[in-house]
Amino acid sequence: MRVHELIDILSDQPPEAEVELAVIAPVDGESDDITVDRYFVDGVLPWQDAEDDDGAEVAGELTIWLVGGEEPDVNAFLDAIEQPDDE
């Protein structure tokens, strides 16, 4: 989904409505059962991939991540990505 598509979708919604992120995943590989985890969107993070699937460095396309999850996990993630490289 492109940013302009998300803006178009959200512009049709009531401005006071809460936005959540719903992650749908199978319970296990053997079953048709699914689970739905709902999270508040805690932040927006511009992200650019620096390597391809083989580990080679590439100039990737800019992606915007909607970040959400359990608060301690989100805080740990944000702290980890804000750390400068030790290389």
N, C-alpha and C positions, 0 to 999 in steps of 0.2 A: 504494500500500500504506500502511496506517495503522500507527502505532507498535505498537499492541496486536496487530496481525496478525503483524508481524515478531517480536515477543516470543513469541507463541504458536508460531510456526514454530521459532524457535531453542530454545525450552524443550524440544522433543522431540529435540534433538541432544545428543551427548556434550559435557559442559562443557569438556573439554580440546581439542575440535576447533578448528582454525584457521578463521577467517572471512576469505574473500577476496571481492573484487568482480570479477565477470567482465563485460567489455564486449564484446558481440557486434556486429559491424558488417560490412557488405558490403565486399569487397575493392575492387570498383568497380561502377558502375551498370550495366554491360553484362553482368555475370556473376552466376551463382548462388553463386559462391564467397563464403565468409565468413571472417573472422578473429576470433579470441578473444584478447583481452588480459586477463590476470589481474593483479590488484593487491591488496596487503594493504590493509585499511581502516586508514588512519593517523589518522583523526579523525572526529568527528561535529560538524556545524555547523548550528545552527538558522538558517534563512534565511526572510526574508519579502520577497516581491516588492514593489517600490515603484512600479512602473509597468506599464501594460498594453502590448499589442503596438503601440499607436499612440503610445507615449511619454507618455501621460497618467498622472499620479500616482494611485495607488489604494492602498487598504489591503488587501494581499493576505493569503491564508491562510498560516499558518506551515507551512513545509516543513522536514524534517530531511534534510540531505545527509550521506551516507556519503562521506567524502573519501578518495581513494586515487589513486595514480599513481606515476610516477617520483619519487624523493625530491627532487631539485632542483626539479622542477615543483611538487610539493606545497608545499615550503617557500616558493617564490616566490609561489604563490597565497595561502597563509596570510599572508605578509608584506604582500601587496597589499591584502587585505581588512581588515587590522588598521590600515592607515594612515587617519588622520582625513581627512575631505574638505577640500580646499584652497579650497573656495568661500567 
